[in-house]
Amino acid sequence: MSSPAVASNQSDPPVRAGQEGSTGTLANLLEVNNIEVIYNHVILVLKGISLSLPEGGITTLLGGNGAGKTTTLKAVSNLLHSERGEVTKGSISYRGESITHLNPSELVRRGVIQVMEGRRCFEHLTVEENLLIGAYTRRDGRRAVQTDLDMVYHYFPRLKDRRRSQAGYISGGEQQMCALGRALMSKPETVLLDEPSMGLAPQLVEEIFCIVRDLNEKEGVSFLLAEQNTNVALRFAGYGYILENGRVVMDGPAADLRENPDVKEFYLGMSEQGRRSYRDVRSYRRRKRWLS
């Protein structure tokens, strides 16, 4: 059995040359090293976050509301400035080059794009118009764009059926598919995916995560995934980081995290005695060993 995940030491973050995959050590596309993020020059939100994303991998950020998952993704995609946020310490690099001072459009051209939480589509446009907006920065011609549009419809057949419908009138699950499909139209190398399961029925959550896995395995897209649904995220990801109060408190291979007793207790509502009530779990979380 694999060794259990251990709590991270944020005062001296580990340097990872690559995370172990099924075929050996993978090179890292993204490296986030000990960053701090402050909003409005006052509010410290991230307190020394370090993580990495291997090329061709799926890495998940786990934790409850306010843990810092969305802020971490926005720090990578440089969308913090629109909310008066700023990375004040640490470094973020992509393929070995610093991306801290690039604007979001430059990052999209480099192959890094974020899918925001909340299924943000242009409601007055059709589904197909939303998808084509994702190809706005491309310069490889209409034929290449049409090829990728057909690819999106292959992975999301519901969108092909609804391609002439206004995005504001399709279901929540279809809007999430539209938002992800629009990101794919930019021909990304890495997708930062924020809370894809939010507000969706369990069947749709499973469907979307299966599509994410297929895109990863068949199209080679790497995913950094922020998610509150710990159970489903750890089934599809290869590596996971657990955030609490702006810090990484535990990380490790997803298979190890699924079997870790603390993760079972705090995030899956399970213990050695079986399933526990939500009230008991929340009470016990105040005494978590990794925050002592």
Rosetta blueprint (number, residue, H / E / L):
1 M L
2 S L
3 S L
4 P L
5 A L
6 V E
7 A L
8 S L
9 N L
10 Q L
11 S L
12 D L
13 P L
14 P L
15 V L
16 R L
17 A L
18 G L
19 Q L
20 E E
21 G E
22 S L
23 T L
24 G E
25 T E
26 L L
27 A L
28 N E
29 L E
30 L E
31 E E
32 V E
33 N E
34 N E
35 I E
36 E E
37 V E
38 I E
39 Y E
40 N L
41 H L
42 V L
43 I E
44 L E
45 V E
46 L E
47 K E
48 G E
49 I E
50 S E
51 L E
52 S E
53 L E
54 P E
55 E L
56 G L
57 G L
58 I E
59 T E
60 T E
61 L E
62 L E
63 G L
64 G L
65 N L
66 G L
67 A L
68 G L
69 K H
70 T H
71 T H
72 T H
73 L H
74 K H
75 A H
76 V H
77 S H
78 N L
79 L L
80 L H
81 H H
82 S H
83 E H
84 R L
85 G E
86 E E
87 V E
88 T E
89 K E
90 G E
91 S E
92 I E
93 S E
94 Y E
95 R L
96 G L
97 E E
98 S E
99 I L
100 T L
101 H L
102 L L
103 N L
104 P H
105 S H
106 E H
107 L H
108 V H
109 R H
110 R L
111 G L
112 V E
113 I E
114 Q E
115 V E
116 M L
117 E L
118 G L
119 R L
120 R L
121 C L
122 F L
123 E L
124 H L
125 L L
126 T E
127 V H
128 E H
129 E H
130 N H
131 L H
132 L H
133 I H
134 G L
135 A L
136 Y L
137 T L
138 R L
139 R L
140 D L
141 G L
142 R H
143 R H
144 A H
145 V H
146 Q H
147 T H
148 D H
149 L H
150 D H
151 M H
152 V H
153 Y H
154 H H
155 Y H
156 F L
157 P H
158 R H
159 L H
160 K H
161 D H
162 R L
163 R L
164 R L
165 S L
166 Q E
167 A H
168 G H
169 Y H
170 I L
171 S L
172 G H
173 G H
174 E H
175 Q H
176 Q H
177 M H
178 C H
179 A H
180 L H
181 G H
182 R H
183 A H
184 L H
185 M L
186 S L
187 K L
188 P L
189 E L
190 T E
191 V E
192 L E
193 L E
194 D E
195 E L
196 P L
197 S L
198 M L
199 G L
200 L L
201 A L
202 P H
203 Q H
204 L H
205 V H
206 E H
207 E H
208 I H
209 F H
210 C H
211 I H
212 V H
213 R H
214 D H
215 L H
216 N H
217 E H
218 K H
219 E H
220 G L
221 V L
222 S E
223 F E
224 L E
225 L E
226 A E
227 E E
228 Q L
229 N L
230 T H
231 N H
232 V H
233 A H
234 L H
235 R H
236 F H
237 A L
238 G L
239 Y E
240 G E
241 Y E
242 I E
243 L E
244 E E
245 N L
246 G L
247 R E
248 V E
249 V E
250 M E
251 D E
252 G E
253 P E
254 A H
255 A H
256 D H
257 L H
258 R H
259 E H
260 N L
261 P H
262 D H
263 V H
264 K H
265 E H
266 F H
267 Y H
268 L L
269 G L
270 M E
271 S E
272 E L
273 Q L
274 G E
275 R E
276 R L
277 S L
278 Y H
279 R H
280 D H
281 V H
282 R H
283 S H
284 Y H
285 R H
286 R L
287 R L
288 K L
289 R H
290 W H
291 L H
292 S L
